[in-house]
């Protein structure tokens, strides 16, 4: 579990850096996966951010090309994405290793695999 006093490769508190992994969705996930080499807590949140928001981005983009039903799906994805984004940032800042269904365990496996 993260601690707001633990420093990271970047020099920020773990919780702050974990929150920042979500700020610009999958983009900041990629950035922190590259920059952070020490904290598995931050790397987990970066991987979860990358996977979650890349999937939501692709779904939104794809939905835009489907007449009527796709547009409705796109309208539903926007508030859902915002709610997920806010929850993940809050949980990360509180030091929780909060895992979304399917994506969270996958992200944890990827981080464990790449730590060997």
Residue frames as a rotation matrix with the C-alpha (Angstrom) as fourth column:
UNK 1
0.584 0.812 0.000 0.00
0.812 -0.584 0.000 0.00
0.000 0.000 -1.000 0.00
UNK 2
0.005 -0.576 0.817 1.21
0.517 -0.698 -0.495 3.50
0.856 0.426 0.294 -0.76
UNK 3
0.232 -0.004 -0.973 2.31
0.920 -0.324 0.221 5.96
-0.316 -0.946 -0.071 1.84
UNK 4
0.895 0.207 0.396 2.26
0.365 -0.850 -0.380 9.70
0.258 0.484 -0.836 1.41
UNK 5
0.708 -0.704 -0.057 5.79
-0.480 -0.539 0.692 9.95
-0.518 -0.463 -0.720 2.84
UNK 6
0.214 -0.635 0.742 7.49
0.496 0.725 0.477 7.46
-0.841 0.266 0.470 0.51
UNK 7
0.092 -0.280 -0.956 9.53
-0.650 -0.744 0.156 9.13
-0.755 0.606 -0.250 -2.21
UNK 8
0.798 0.236 0.555 9.71
0.267 0.686 -0.677 7.87
-0.540 0.688 0.484 -5.77
UNK 9
-0.049 -0.818 0.574 12.19
0.963 0.114 0.244 7.98
-0.265 0.565 0.782 -8.63
UNK 10
0.139 0.209 0.968 10.70
0.643 -0.762 0.072 11.31
0.753 0.613 -0.240 -9.69
UNK 11
-0.841 -0.541 -0.012 11.04
0.332 -0.497 -0.802 12.67
0.428 -0.678 0.598 -6.14
UNK 12
-0.281 0.828 0.485 7.35
-0.694 -0.524 0.494 13.11
0.663 -0.197 0.722 -5.38
UNK 13
-0.455 0.280 0.845 5.35
-0.681 0.502 -0.533 11.39
-0.574 -0.818 -0.038 -2.66
UNK 14
-0.956 0.078 0.283 4.03
0.198 0.882 0.428 8.02
-0.216 0.466 -0.858 -3.84
UNK 15
-0.155 0.988 -0.014 0.41
0.723 0.104 -0.683 9.05
-0.674 -0.116 -0.730 -3.39
UNK 16
0.210 0.172 -0.963 0.84
-0.327 -0.916 -0.235 12.27
-0.922 0.364 -0.136 -5.34
UNK 17
-0.680 -0.547 -0.489 2.61
-0.645 0.129 0.753 10.51
-0.348 0.827 -0.441 -8.17
UNK 18
-0.796 0.468 0.385 -0.04
0.500 0.866 -0.020 7.75
-0.343 0.177 -0.923 -8.23
UNK 19
0.212 0.884 -0.416 -2.75
0.381 -0.467 -0.798 10.42
-0.900 0.010 -0.436 -8.55
UNK 20
-0.018 -0.299 -0.954 -0.81
-0.649 -0.722 0.238 12.09
-0.760 0.624 -0.181 -11.37
UNK 21
-0.875 -0.281 0.394 -0.81
0.043 0.765 0.642 8.79
-0.482 0.579 -0.658 -13.28
UNK 22
-0.250 0.897 0.365 -4.51
0.886 0.364 -0.288 9.41
-0.392 0.251 -0.885 -13.91
UNK 23
-0.247 0.179 -0.952 -4.51
0.084 -0.975 -0.205 13.18
-0.965 -0.131 0.226 -14.61
UNK 24
-0.145 0.160 -0.976 -4.35
-0.914 -0.400 0.070 12.90
-0.379 0.903 0.204 -18.42
UNK 25
0.781 0.620 0.081 -5.57
-0.561 0.752 -0.346 9.31
-0.275 0.224 0.935 -18.65
UNK 26
0.871 -0.403 0.282 -3.52
0.451 0.883 -0.131 6.84
-0.196 0.241 0.950 -20.63
UNK 27
0.594 -0.674 0.439 -0.98
0.078 -0.495 -0.866 9.51
0.800 0.549 -0.241 -21.60
UNK 28
0.219 -0.524 0.823 0.21
-0.912 -0.410 -0.018 10.13
0.347 -0.746 -0.568 -18.04
UNK 29
0.849 0.065 0.524 0.05
-0.270 0.906 0.326 6.38
-0.454 -0.418 0.787 -17.46
UNK 30
0.787 -0.587 0.192 2.66
0.498 0.420 -0.759 5.93
0.364 0.693 0.622 -20.20
UNK 31
0.361 -0.669 0.649 4.78
-0.361 -0.742 -0.565 8.81
0.860 -0.031 -0.509 -18.89
UNK 32
0.340 -0.212 0.916 4.92
-0.940 -0.039 0.340 7.44
-0.037 -0.977 -0.212 -15.35
UNK 33
0.952 -0.081 0.294 5.58
0.086 0.996 -0.003 3.89
-0.292 0.028 0.956 -16.54
UNK 34
0.571 -0.777 0.264 8.66
0.397 -0.019 -0.918 5.27
0.718 0.629 0.298 -18.27
UNK 35
0.141 -0.534 0.833 9.81
-0.480 -0.773 -0.415 7.63
0.866 -0.341 -0.365 -15.49
UNK 36
0.407 0.107 0.907 9.06
-0.912 0.105 0.397 5.61
-0.053 -0.989 0.140 -12.36
UNK 37
-0.002 -0.505 -0.863 11.47
-0.450 0.771 -0.451 2.74
0.893 0.387 -0.229 -11.74
UNK 38
-0.875 -0.460 0.147 11.24
-0.304 0.289 -0.908 2.20
0.375 -0.840 -0.393 -7.96
UNK 39
-0.622 0.670 0.404 7.67
-0.585 -0.056 -0.809 2.30
-0.519 -0.740 0.428 -6.74
UNK 40
-0.930 0.354 0.101 5.53
0.355 0.792 0.496 -0.71
0.096 0.497 -0.862 -7.65
UNK 41
-0.205 0.874 -0.440 2.55
0.647 -0.217 -0.731 1.19
-0.735 -0.434 -0.521 -6.20
UNK 42
-0.040 0.126 -0.991 2.99
-0.453 -0.886 -0.094 4.03
-0.891 0.445 0.093 -8.70
UNK 43
-0.863 -0.337 -0.376 3.80
-0.482 0.332 0.810 1.66
-0.148 0.881 -0.450 -11.56
UNK 44
-0.685 0.700 0.202 0.59
0.662 0.714 -0.228 -0.28
-0.303 -0.023 -0.953 -10.84
UNK 45
0.156 0.787 -0.596 -1.48
0.342 -0.609 -0.715 2.90
-0.927 -0.093 -0.364 -11.01
UNK 46
-0.330 -0.344 -0.879 0.32
-0.671 -0.570 0.475 3.99
-0.664 0.747 -0.042 -14.18
UNK 47
-0.998 -0.054 -0.013 -0.42
-0.049 0.748 0.662 0.63
-0.026 0.661 -0.750 -15.84
UNK 48
-0.383 0.924 -0.013 -4.03
0.786 0.319 -0.530 0.64
-0.485 -0.213 -0.848 -14.68
UNK 49
0.095 0.355 -0.930 -4.43
-0.129 -0.922 -0.365 4.20
-0.987 0.155 -0.042 -16.00
UNK 50
-0.695 -0.442 -0.567 -2.90
-0.611 -0.054 0.790 3.27
-0.380 0.895 -0.232 -19.34
UNK 51
-0.937 0.327 0.121 -5.13
0.348 0.863 0.367 0.22
0.016 0.386 -0.922 -19.80
UNK 52
-0.234 0.922 -0.308 -8.35
0.718 -0.049 -0.694 1.75
-0.655 -0.384 -0.651 -18.49
UNK 53
0.209 0.365 -0.907 -8.27
-0.115 -0.912 -0.393 5.03
-0.971 0.186 -0.149 -20.33
UNK 54
-0.791 -0.430 -0.435 -6.83
-0.504 0.053 0.862 3.64
-0.347 0.901 -0.259 -23.55
UNK 55
-0.787 0.575 0.225 -9.73
0.611 0.778 0.146 1.15
-0.091 0.253 -0.963 -23.68
UNK 56
0.089 0.861 -0.501 -12.26
0.620 -0.442 -0.648 3.89
-0.779 -0.253 -0.573 -22.93
UNK 57
-0.238 -0.282 -0.929 -10.64
-0.463 -0.808 0.364 6.13
-0.854 0.517 0.062 -25.57
UNK 58
-0.981 -0.161 -0.108 -10.84
-0.175 0.494 0.852 3.42
-0.084 0.855 -0.513 -28.24
UNK 59
-0.490 0.869 0.065 -14.44
0.827 0.487 -0.282 2.58
-0.277 -0.085 -0.957 -27.28
UNK 60
0.142 0.531 -0.835 -15.46
0.221 -0.840 -0.496 6.25
-0.965 -0.115 -0.236 -27.51
UNK 61
-0.519 -0.431 -0.738 -13.70
-0.601 -0.430 0.674 6.67
-0.608 0.793 -0.036 -30.83
UNK 62
-0.983 0.153 0.102 -15.26
0.184 0.790 0.585 3.51
0.009 0.594 -0.804 -32.24
UNK 63
-0.271 0.945 -0.185 -18.72
0.769 0.097 -0.632 4.38
-0.579 -0.313 -0.753 -30.95
UNK 64
-0.175 0.150 -0.973 -18.55
-0.219 -0.970 -0.110 7.66
-0.960 0.193 0.203 -32.84
UNK 65
-0.828 -0.213 -0.519 -18.54
-0.542 0.065 0.838 5.79
-0.145 0.975 -0.169 -36.15
UNK 66
-0.786 0.618 -0.008 -21.70
0.612 0.779 0.135 3.78
0.090 0.101 -0.991 -35.39
UNK 67
-0.626 0.590 0.510 -24.86
-0.234 -0.766 0.599 5.72
0.744 0.255 0.618 -36.24
UNK 68
0.285 0.879 0.383 -27.40
-0.512 -0.199 0.836 6.32
0.811 -0.434 0.393 -33.45
UNK 69
0.913 0.068 -0.403 -26.53
0.253 0.680 0.688 3.40
0.321 -0.730 0.604 -31.10
UNK 70
0.034 -0.993 -0.114 -22.85
0.897 0.080 -0.434 4.33
0.440 -0.088 0.894 -31.17
UNK 71
-0.368 -0.116 0.923 -23.65
-0.032 -0.990 -0.137 7.95
0.929 -0.080 0.360 -30.39
UNK 72
0.681 0.659 0.320 -25.77
-0.404 -0.026 0.914 6.89
0.611 -0.752 0.248 -27.43
UNK 73
0.695 -0.521 -0.495 -22.96
0.682 0.696 0.224 4.63
0.228 -0.494 0.839 -26.20
UNK 74
-0.295 -0.848 0.441 -20.55
0.645 -0.517 -0.563 7.55
0.705 0.119 0.699 -26.60
UNK 75
0.016 0.399 0.917 -22.81
-0.414 -0.832 0.369 9.79
0.910 -0.385 0.152 -24.53
UNK 76
0.938 0.343 -0.048 -22.93
-0.125 0.464 0.877 7.16
0.323 -0.817 0.478 -21.78
UNK 77
0.405 -0.866 -0.293 -19.17
0.815 0.488 -0.313 6.60
0.414 -0.112 0.903 -21.84
UNK 78
-0.116 -0.487 0.866 -18.37
0.088 -0.873 -0.479 10.25
0.989 0.021 0.145 -21.10
UNK 79
0.395 0.252 0.883 -19.89
-0.786 -0.406 0.467 10.42
0.476 -0.878 0.038 -17.59
UNK 80
0.990 -0.071 -0.124 -18.78
0.116 0.908 0.402 6.84
0.084 -0.412 0.907 -16.85
UNK 81
0.251 -0.961 0.116 -15.19
0.667 0.085 -0.741 7.75
0.702 0.263 0.662 -17.76
UNK 82
-0.069 -0.226 0.972 -15.33
-0.366 -0.900 -0.236 10.84
0.928 -0.372 -0.021 -15.57
UNK 83
0.756 0.419 0.503 -16.64
-0.618 0.202 0.760 8.89
0.216 -0.885 0.412 -12.58
UNK 84
0.836 -0.514 -0.193 -13.99
0.523 0.852 -0.006 6.18
0.167 -0.096 0.981 -12.98
UNK 85
0.060 -0.844 0.533 -11.31
0.398 -0.470 -0.788 8.87
0.915 0.259 0.308 -13.38
UNK 86
0.147 0.065 0.987 -12.33
-0.668 -0.729 0.148 10.67
0.730 -0.681 -0.064 -10.18
UNK 87
0.950 0.231 0.211 -12.58
-0.312 0.644 0.699 7.46
0.025 -0.729 0.684 -8.14
UNK 88
0.652 -0.750 -0.111 -9.18
0.668 0.638 -0.384 6.22
0.359 0.176 0.917 -9.30
UNK 89
-0.087 -0.687 0.721 -7.49
0.059 -0.726 -0.685 9.54
0.994 -0.017 0.104 -8.52
UNK 90
0.422 0.335 0.843 -9.08
-0.776 -0.348 0.527 9.68
0.470 -0.876 0.113 -5.08
UNK 91
1.000 -0.011 0.022 -8.14
-0.001 0.882 0.472 6.09
-0.025 -0.472 0.881 -4.21
UNK 92
0.386 -0.919 0.076 -4.57
0.650 0.213 -0.729 6.54
0.654 0.331 0.680 -5.48
UNK 93
-0.092 -0.415 0.905 -4.09
-0.283 -0.861 -0.423 9.70
0.955 -0.295 -0.038 -3.46
UNK 94
0.611 0.392 0.687 -5.43
-0.765 0.069 0.641 7.96
0.204 -0.917 0.342 -0.35
UNK 95
-0.374 -0.888 0.266 -2.76
-0.917 0.398 0.038 5.28
-0.139 -0.230 -0.963 -0.79
UNK 96
0.281 0.565 0.776 -5.10
-0.370 0.810 -0.455 2.52
-0.885 -0.160 0.437 -1.89
UNK 97
-0.877 -0.459 -0.144 -4.14
-0.347 0.395 0.851 -0.02
-0.334 0.796 -0.506 -4.49
UNK 98
0.035 0.996 0.087 -7.69
-0.400 0.093 -0.912 0.02
-0.916 -0.003 0.401 -5.83
UNK 99
-0.903 -0.382 0.197 -8.18
-0.024 0.503 0.864 -2.48
-0.429 0.775 -0.464 -8.64
UNK 100
-0.093 0.849 -0.521 -10.81
-0.963 -0.209 -0.169 -2.18
-0.253 0.486 0.837 -11.29
UNK 101
0.468 0.301 0.831 -12.34
-0.149 0.954 -0.261 -5.52
-0.871 -0.002 0.491 -12.29
UNK 102
0.828 -0.191 0.527 -10.32
0.534 0.553 -0.639 -7.34
-0.169 0.811 0.561 -14.97
UNK 103
0.653 -0.589 0.477 -8.01
0.040 -0.602 -0.797 -4.37
0.757 0.540 -0.369 -15.69
UNK 104
0.587 -0.407 0.700 -6.62
-0.803 -0.405 0.438 -4.09
0.105 -0.819 -0.564 -12.13
UNK 105
0.633 -0.364 0.683 -5.45
-0.085 0.845 0.529 -7.72
-0.769 -0.393 0.504 -11.85
UNK 106
0.765 -0.359 0.535 -4.06
0.634 0.271 -0.724 -7.54
0.115 0.893 0.434 -15.39
UNK 107
0.660 -0.517 0.545 -2.14
-0.322 -0.850 -0.416 -4.34
0.678 0.099 -0.728 -14.55
UNK 108
0.591 -0.420 0.688 -0.74
-0.721 0.108 0.685 -5.96
-0.362 -0.901 -0.239 -11.41
UNK 109
0.717 -0.310 0.624 0.41
0.388 0.922 0.012 -9.00
-0.579 0.234 0.781 -13.42
UNK 110
0.754 -0.425 0.500 2.15
0.407 -0.295 -0.864 -6.76
0.515 0.856 -0.050 -15.96
UNK 111
0.569 -0.540 0.620 4.01
-0.700 -0.714 0.020 -4.87
0.432 -0.446 -0.784 -13.24
UNK 112
0.598 -0.326 0.732 5.03
-0.442 0.628 0.641 -8.09
-0.669 -0.707 0.232 -11.46
UNK 113
0.793 -0.246 0.557 6.19
0.546 0.693 -0.470 -9.61
-0.271 0.677 0.684 -14.75
UNK 114
0.642 -0.515 0.568 8.28
0.245 -0.564 -0.788 -6.58
0.727 0.645 -0.236 -15.63
UNK 115
0.698 -0.369 0.614 9.85
-0.704 -0.510 0.494 -6.36
0.130 -0.777 -0.616 -12.17
UNK 116
0.925 -0.296 0.239 11.70
0.197 0.910 0.364 -9.65
-0.326 -0.290 0.900 -12.45
